[in-house]
C-alpha cells in the first residue's frame, strides 16, 4: 500500500522547508495512482473485488481495504527471474 505525498497538513511557516509529507495510512490517504514504466500496467491499483480479496484488520488496528497493487509472476522460478 502507498500513502499520497499530499496527505498531511504542513504549517504555512514550514512549507518552504517541507517538500514531502505523508500521513498515517487510511482509506482517505491511500495512493491509488499507477506507477512503473509508462503504459506497462505492471503496477496498477486494483479493487478488492478485482483481486478477489476482502478487508482485514492489521496488528495495529488499522483496517486495510483488500485493494492494492499486485503483479502476476510466472510459476516457474527460471521464468520469474528472467
Residue, then its C-alpha position, 0 to 999 in steps of 0.5 A: x500500500x502507498x500513502x499520497x505525498x499530499x496527505x498531511x497538513x504542513x504549517x504555512x511557516x514550514x512549507x518552504x522547508x517541507x517538500x514531502x509529507x505523508x500521513x498515517x495510512x487510511x482509506x482517505x490517504x491511500x495512493x491509488x495512482x499507477x506507477x512503473x514504466x509508462x503504459x506497462x500496467x505492471x503496477x496498477x491499483x486494483x479493487x478488492x473485488x478485482x483481486x478477489x480479496x476482502x478487508x482485514x484488520x492489521x496488528x495495529x488496528x488499522x483496517x486495510x481495504x483488500x485493494x492494492x497493487x499486485x503483479x502476476x509472476x510466472x510459476x516457474x522460478x527460471x521464468x520469474x527471474x528472467 
